Amino acid sequence: MVRKPVSEARYDLAETLNRVRYKGERIVLHRHGKDVAALVPVEDLELLEELEDRIDLDSAREALKEAEKEGAIPWKEVKKKLGL
């Protein structure tokens, strides 16, 4: 992974984006020594989003199992208790 100052990336943005797009590089941008953003190929972003979706789905399945095991409060009852 490459680190690059924001000011340098701003100066040669087209070249930086080409490195990400065509060479598949991941570039972390930093300002004053602190990482502030990352440029990654779209394929990497799509993979990350797919992984997040899988994690969310696993969490939802676990919540449903727990609700089946321990029971759940009907939505109407929850709304009534909250005054909605």
N, CA, C and O atoms as a GROMACS GRO file, in nm:
protein
  336
    1MET      N    1   0.086  -0.117   0.000
    1MET     CA    2   0.000   0.000   0.000
    1MET      C    3   0.090   0.123   0.000
    1MET      O    4   0.192   0.128   0.069
    2VAL      N    5   0.051   0.220  -0.078
    2VAL     CA    6   0.128   0.343  -0.094
    2VAL      C    7   0.065   0.453  -0.010
    2VAL      O    8  -0.057   0.464  -0.002
    3ARG      N    9   0.148   0.534   0.052
    3ARG     CA   10   0.100   0.653   0.125
    3ARG      C   11   0.142   0.776   0.047
    3ARG      O   12   0.252   0.783  -0.008
    4LYS      N   13   0.052   0.874   0.043
    4LYS     CA   14   0.081   0.992  -0.036
    4LYS      C   15   0.017   1.113   0.031
    4LYS      O   16  -0.097   1.105   0.078
    5PRO      N   17   0.088   1.225   0.038
    5PRO     CA   18   0.028   1.345   0.095
    5PRO      C   19  -0.088   1.394   0.009
    5PRO      O   20  -0.084   1.384  -0.114
    6VAL      N   21  -0.191   1.445   0.072
    6VAL     CA   22  -0.306   1.498   0.000
    6VAL      C   23  -0.262   1.604  -0.100
    6VAL      O   24  -0.312   1.607  -0.213
    7SER      N   25  -0.170   1.690  -0.061
    7SER     CA   26  -0.125   1.797  -0.150
    7SER      C   27  -0.064   1.741  -0.278
    7SER      O   28  -0.083   1.797  -0.386
    8GLU      N   29   0.011   1.634  -0.265
    8GLU     CA   30   0.072   1.571  -0.383
    8GLU      C   31  -0.035   1.505  -0.471
    8GLU      O   32  -0.029   1.514  -0.593
    9ALA      N   33  -0.130   1.439  -0.408
    9ALA     CA   34  -0.238   1.374  -0.483
    9ALA      C   35  -0.322   1.478  -0.556
    9ALA      O   36  -0.367   1.454  -0.668
   10ARG      N   37  -0.342   1.592  -0.494
   10ARG     CA   38  -0.418   1.699  -0.557
   10ARG      C   39  -0.344   1.750  -0.681
   10ARG      O   40  -0.406   1.778  -0.784
   11TYR      N   41  -0.215   1.760  -0.670
   11TYR     CA   42  -0.132   1.811  -0.780
   11TYR      C   43  -0.136   1.718  -0.901
   11TYR      O   44  -0.144   1.764  -1.014
   12ASP      N   45  -0.129   1.587  -0.876
   12ASP     CA   46  -0.127   1.491  -0.987
   12ASP      C   47  -0.242   1.391  -0.975
   12ASP      O   48  -0.221   1.269  -0.979
   13LEU      N   49  -0.363   1.443  -0.959
   13LEU     CA   50  -0.481   1.360  -0.936
   13LEU      C   51  -0.501   1.257  -1.048
   13LEU      O   52  -0.528   1.140  -1.020
   14ALA      N   53  -0.490   1.299  -1.172
   14ALA     CA   54  -0.513   1.206  -1.283
   14ALA      C   55  -0.416   1.088  -1.276
   14ALA      O   56  -0.457   0.973  -1.294
   15GLU      N   57  -0.289   1.115  -1.251
   15GLU     CA   58  -0.191   1.007  -1.241
   15GLU      C   59  -0.221   0.916  -1.123
   15GLU      O   60  -0.212   0.794  -1.134
   16THR      N   61  -0.259   0.976  -1.011
   16THR     CA   62  -0.292   0.898  -0.892
   16THR      C   63  -0.411   0.806  -0.920
   16THR      O   64  -0.408   0.688  -0.885
   17LEU      N   65  -0.514   0.860  -0.981
   17LEU     CA   66  -0.632   0.778  -1.013
   17LEU      C   67  -0.598   0.668  -1.112
   17LEU      O   68  -0.650   0.557  -1.101
   18ASN      N   69  -0.512   0.697  -1.208
   18ASN     CA   70  -0.471   0.595  -1.304
   18ASN      C   71  -0.396   0.480  -1.236
   18ASN      O   72  -0.412   0.364  -1.274
   19ARG      N   73  -0.315   0.512  -1.137
   19ARG     CA   74  -0.243   0.408  -1.064
   19ARG      C   75  -0.342   0.317  -0.991
   19ARG      O   76  -0.323   0.196  -0.985
   20VAL      N   77  -0.447   0.378  -0.938
   20VAL     CA   78  -0.549   0.299  -0.868
   20VAL      C   79  -0.628   0.216  -0.968
   20VAL      O   80  -0.646   0.095  -0.949
   21ARG      N   81  -0.676   0.279  -1.073
   21ARG     CA   82  -0.763   0.211  -1.170
   21ARG      C   83  -0.690   0.104  -1.252
   21ARG      O   84  -0.739  -0.008  -1.265
   22TYR      N   85  -0.576   0.138  -1.306
   22TYR     CA   86  -0.512   0.048  -1.402
   22TYR      C   87  -0.406  -0.044  -1.341
   22TYR      O   88  -0.377  -0.151  -1.395
   23LYS      N   89  -0.347  -0.002  -1.231
   23LYS     CA   90  -0.246  -0.086  -1.167
   23LYS      C   91  -0.300  -0.156  -1.042
   23LYS      O   92  -0.233  -0.242  -0.985
   24GLY      N   93  -0.422  -0.118  -1.001
   24GLY     CA   94  -0.483  -0.182  -0.885
   24GLY      C   95  -0.420  -0.141  -0.752
   24GLY      O   96  -0.436  -0.209  -0.651
   25GLU      N   97  -0.348  -0.029  -0.752
   25GLU     CA   98  -0.284   0.016  -0.628
   25GLU      C   99  -0.387   0.069  -0.530
   25GLU      O  100  -0.492   0.119  -0.568
   26ARG      N  101  -0.354   0.056  -0.405
   26ARG     CA  102  -0.432   0.117  -0.296
   26ARG      C  103  -0.346   0.229  -0.241
   26ARG      O  104  -0.232   0.208  -0.202
   27ILE      N  105  -0.402   0.348  -0.238
   27ILE     CA  106  -0.325   0.464  -0.197
   27ILE      C  107  -0.394   0.530  -0.078
   27ILE      O  108  -0.510   0.570  -0.085
   28VAL      N  109  -0.319   0.541   0.031
   28VAL     CA  110  -0.370   0.609   0.150
   28VAL      C  111  -0.321   0.754   0.145
   28VAL      O  112  -0.202   0.782   0.133
   29LEU      N  113  -0.417   0.844   0.154
   29LEU     CA  114  -0.383   0.986   0.155
   29LEU      C  115  -0.368   1.034   0.298
   29LEU      O  116  -0.446   0.998   0.386
   30HIS      N  117  -0.264   1.115   0.320
   30HIS     CA  118  -0.244   1.166   0.456
   30HIS      C  119  -0.221   1.316   0.454
   30HIS      O  120  -0.174   1.373   0.355
   31ARG      N  121  -0.257   1.377   0.565
   31ARG     CA  122  -0.240   1.521   0.583
   31ARG      C  123  -0.180   1.542   0.722
   31ARG      O  124  -0.234   1.493   0.821
   32HIS      N  125  -0.072   1.615   0.728
   32HIS     CA  126  -0.004   1.642   0.855
   32HIS      C  127   0.029   1.513   0.928
   32HIS      O  128   0.021   1.506   1.051
   33GLY      N  129   0.067   1.410   0.851
   33GLY     CA  130   0.108   1.283   0.910
   33GLY      C  131  -0.005   1.191   0.950
   33GLY      O  132   0.021   1.081   0.998
   34LYS      N  133  -0.130   1.234   0.931
   34LYS     CA  134  -0.244   1.149   0.969
   34LYS      C  135  -0.317   1.102   0.845
   34LYS      O  136  -0.344   1.180   0.754
   35ASP      N  137  -0.348   0.972   0.842
   35ASP     CA  138  -0.423   0.917   0.731
   35ASP      C  139  -0.564   0.975   0.732
   35ASP      O  140  -0.630   0.979   0.836
   36VAL      N  141  -0.611   1.020   0.614
   36VAL     CA  142  -0.743   1.082   0.608
   36VAL      C  143  -0.839   1.012   0.511
   36VAL      O  144  -0.960   1.025   0.524
   37ALA      N  145  -0.786   0.939   0.413
   37ALA     CA  146  -0.871   0.872   0.315
   37ALA      C  147  -0.788   0.768   0.240
   37ALA      O  148  -0.666   0.764   0.249
   38ALA      N  149  -0.860   0.684   0.167
   38ALA     CA  150  -0.792   0.585   0.085
   38ALA      C  151  -0.856   0.580  -0.052
   38ALA      O  152  -0.978   0.589  -0.065
   39LEU      N  153  -0.774   0.565  -0.153
   39LEU     CA  154  -0.821   0.543  -0.289
   39LEU      C  155  -0.798   0.397  -0.320
   39LEU      O  156  -0.686   0.347  -0.310
   40VAL      N  157  -0.904   0.328  -0.357
   40VAL     CA  158  -0.895   0.185  -0.388
   40VAL      C  159  -0.968   0.158  -0.518
   40VAL      O  160  -1.058   0.233  -0.556
   41PRO      N  161  -0.930   0.052  -0.587
   41PRO     CA  162  -1.003   0.016  -0.709
   41PRO      C  163  -1.150  -0.013  -0.676
   41PRO      O  164  -1.182  -0.058  -0.567
   42VAL      N  165  -1.235   0.012  -0.772
   42VAL     CA  166  -1.378  -0.011  -0.754
   42VAL      C  167  -1.405  -0.157  -0.716
   42VAL      O  168  -1.494  -0.184  -0.636
   43GLU      N  169  -1.329  -0.248  -0.772
   43GLU     CA  170  -1.347  -0.390  -0.741
   43GLU      C  171  -1.323  -0.417  -0.592
   43GLU      O  172  -1.393  -0.499  -0.533
   44ASP      N  173  -1.227  -0.349  -0.533
   44ASP     CA  174  -1.202  -0.365  -0.390
   44ASP      C  175  -1.320  -0.311  -0.308
   44ASP      O  176  -1.361  -0.372  -0.209
   45LEU      N  177  -1.373  -0.199  -0.350
   45LEU     CA  178  -1.488  -0.141  -0.282
   45LEU      C  179  -1.608  -0.233  -0.290
   45LEU      O  180  -1.679  -0.254  -0.192
   46GLU      N  181  -1.632  -0.290  -0.408
   46GLU     CA  182  -1.744  -0.383  -0.426
   46GLU      C  183  -1.729  -0.504  -0.335
   46GLU      O  184  -1.826  -0.551  -0.276
   47LEU      N  185  -1.607  -0.556  -0.323
   47LEU     CA  186  -1.581  -0.670  -0.235
   47LEU      C  187  -1.607  -0.632  -0.090
   47LEU      O  188  -1.668  -0.709  -0.016
   48LEU      N  189  -1.561  -0.516  -0.050
   48LEU     CA  190  -1.584  -0.469   0.086
   48LEU      C  191  -1.732  -0.457   0.116
   48LEU      O  192  -1.778  -0.498   0.223
   49GLU      N  193  -1.807  -0.402   0.023
   49GLU     CA  194  -1.951  -0.387   0.043
   49GLU      C  195  -2.020  -0.524   0.049
   49GLU      O  196  -2.113  -0.542   0.128
   50GLU      N  197  -1.975  -0.617  -0.032
   50GLU     CA  198  -2.032  -0.752  -0.027
   50GLU      C  199  -2.004  -0.818   0.108
   50GLU      O  200  -2.092  -0.883   0.165
   51LEU      N  201  -1.884  -0.801   0.159
   51LEU     CA  202  -1.851  -0.855   0.292
   51LEU      C  203  -1.937  -0.791   0.401
   51LEU      O  204  -1.985  -0.860   0.491
   52GLU      N  205  -1.955  -0.660   0.393
   52GLU     CA  206  -2.041  -0.592   0.491
   52GLU      C  207  -2.184  -0.645   0.483
   52GLU      O  208  -2.247  -0.666   0.587
   53ASP      N  209  -2.235  -0.667   0.362
   53ASP     CA  210  -2.370  -0.722   0.346
   53ASP      C  211  -2.380  -0.860   0.408
   53ASP      O  212  -2.480  -0.893   0.473
   54ARG      N  213  -2.277  -0.943   0.389
   54ARG     CA  214  -2.278  -1.077   0.448
   54ARG      C  215  -2.278  -1.070   0.601
   54ARG      O  216  -2.349  -1.146   0.668
   55ILE      N  217  -2.200  -0.980   0.655
   55ILE     CA  218  -2.195  -0.964   0.801
   55ILE      C  219  -2.331  -0.919   0.853
   55ILE      O  220  -2.379  -0.970   0.954
   56ASP      N  221  -2.393  -0.823   0.783
   56ASP     CA  222  -2.526  -0.776   0.822
   56ASP      C  223  -2.628  -0.890   0.816
   56ASP      O  224  -2.712  -0.903   0.906
   57LEU      N  225  -2.621  -0.972   0.712
   57LEU     CA  226  -2.713  -1.083   0.697
   57LEU      C  227  -2.693  -1.185   0.809
   57LEU      O  228  -2.790  -1.235   0.865
   58ASP      N  229  -2.569  -1.215   0.842
   58ASP     CA  230  -2.541  -1.306   0.953
   58ASP      C  231  -2.596  -1.252   1.085
   58ASP      O  232  -2.652  -1.326   1.165
   59SER      N  233  -2.579  -1.122   1.107
   59SER     CA  234  -2.631  -1.059   1.229
   59SER      C  235  -2.783  -1.066   1.234
   59SER      O  236  -2.840  -1.093   1.340
   60ALA      N  237  -2.848  -1.044   1.121
   60ALA     CA  238  -2.994  -1.050   1.116
   60ALA      C  239  -3.042  -1.192   1.144
   60ALA      O  240  -3.141  -1.211   1.215
   61ARG      N  241  -2.973  -1.289   1.088
   61ARG     CA  242  -3.011  -1.428   1.113
   61ARG      C  243  -2.995  -1.464   1.261
   61ARG      O  244  -3.081  -1.532   1.318
   62GLU      N  245  -2.888  -1.418   1.322
   62GLU     CA  246  -2.868  -1.443   1.465
   62GLU      C  247  -2.979  -1.378   1.548
   62GLU      O  248  -3.029  -1.437   1.644
   63ALA      N  249  -3.016  -1.256   1.512
   63ALA     CA  250  -3.123  -1.186   1.584
   63ALA      C  251  -3.255  -1.260   1.570
   63ALA      O  252  -3.331  -1.269   1.667
   64LEU      N  253  -3.283  -1.313   1.452
   64LEU     CA  254  -3.406  -1.389   1.433
   64LEU      C  255  -3.405  -1.518   1.515
   64LEU      O  256  -3.506  -1.555   1.574
   65LYS      N  257  -3.290  -1.586   1.519
   65LYS     CA  258  -3.280  -1.706   1.602
   65LYS      C  259  -3.305  -1.674   1.748
   65LYS      O  260  -3.376  -1.746   1.818
   66GLU      N  261  -3.245  -1.564   1.794
   66GLU     CA  262  -3.263  -1.523   1.933
   66GLU      C  263  -3.409  -1.489   1.962
   66GLU      O  264  -3.461  -1.525   2.067
   67ALA      N  265  -3.473  -1.421   1.869
   67ALA     CA  266  -3.614  -1.384   1.887
   67ALA      C  267  -3.701  -1.509   1.892
   67ALA      O  268  -3.795  -1.516   1.971
   68GLU      N  269  -3.671  -1.608   1.808
   68GLU     CA  270  -3.747  -1.734   1.810
   68GLU      C  271  -3.726  -1.808   1.941
   68GLU      O  272  -3.819  -1.866   1.996
   69LYS      N  273  -3.604  -1.804   1.991
   69LYS     CA  274  -3.568  -1.877   2.113
   69LYS      C  275  -3.628  -1.810   2.237
   69LYS      O  276  -3.685  -1.877   2.323
   70GLU      N  277  -3.613  -1.678   2.245
   70GLU     CA  278  -3.654  -1.607   2.366
   70GLU      C  279  -3.787  -1.535   2.354
   70GLU      O  280  -3.838  -1.479   2.451
   71GLY      N  281  -3.844  -1.538   2.235
   71GLY     CA  282  -3.970  -1.469   2.212
   71GLY      C  283  -3.947  -1.324   2.176
   71GLY      O  284  -3.840  -1.267   2.200
   72ALA      N  285  -4.049  -1.265   2.119
   72ALA     CA  286  -4.039  -1.127   2.076
   72ALA      C  287  -4.165  -1.052   2.115
   72ALA      O  288  -4.271  -1.112   2.132
   73ILE      N  289  -4.153  -0.923   2.129
   73ILE     CA  290  -4.268  -0.838   2.161
   73ILE      C  291  -4.326  -0.789   2.029
   73ILE      O  292  -4.253  -0.738   1.944
   74PRO      N  293  -4.456  -0.804   2.010
   74PRO     CA  294  -4.517  -0.756   1.886
   74PRO      C  295  -4.494  -0.605   1.866
   74PRO      O  296  -4.492  -0.528   1.963
   75TRP      N  297  -4.477  -0.565   1.741
   75TRP     CA  298  -4.449  -0.426   1.706
   75TRP      C  299  -4.556  -0.331   1.760
   75TRP      O  300  -4.524  -0.222   1.807
   76LYS      N  301  -4.682  -0.372   1.753
   76LYS     CA  302  -4.791  -0.286   1.804
   76LYS      C  303  -4.772  -0.257   1.952
   76LYS      O  304  -4.796  -0.145   1.999
   77GLU      N  305  -4.728  -0.358   2.026
   77GLU     CA  306  -4.706  -0.341   2.169
   77GLU      C  307  -4.588  -0.248   2.197
   77GLU      O  308  -4.595  -0.165   2.288
   78VAL      N  309  -4.483  -0.260   2.120
   78VAL     CA  310  -4.367  -0.173   2.134
   78VAL      C  311  -4.408  -0.027   2.107
   78VAL      O  312  -4.374   0.062   2.184
   79LYS      N  313  -4.481  -0.005   1.999
   79LYS     CA  314  -4.527   0.131   1.966
   79LYS      C  315  -4.613   0.189   2.077
   79LYS      O  316  -4.600   0.306   2.111
   80LYS      N  317  -4.700   0.107   2.134
   80LYS     CA  318  -4.788   0.153   2.240
   80LYS      C  319  -4.706   0.193   2.364
   80LYS      O  320  -4.730   0.298   2.424
   81LYS      N  321  -4.608   0.109   2.400
   81LYS     CA  322  -4.523   0.141   2.515
   81LYS      C  323  -4.443   0.268   2.495
   81LYS      O  324  -4.417   0.342   2.590
   82LEU      N  325  -4.405   0.294   2.370
   82LEU     CA  326  -4.326   0.414   2.340
   82LEU      C  327  -4.413   0.536   2.309
   82LEU      O  328  -4.362   0.646   2.289
   83GLY      N  329  -4.543   0.514   2.307
   83GLY     CA  330  -4.634   0.625   2.280
   83GLY      C  331  -4.631   0.671   2.134
   83GLY      O  332  -4.650   0.789   2.104
   84LEU      N  333  -4.608   0.579   2.046
   84LEU     CA  334  -4.602   0.613   1.903
   84LEU      C  335  -4.733   0.585   1.832
   84LEU      O  336  -4.745   0.608   1.712
   0.00000   0.00000   0.00000
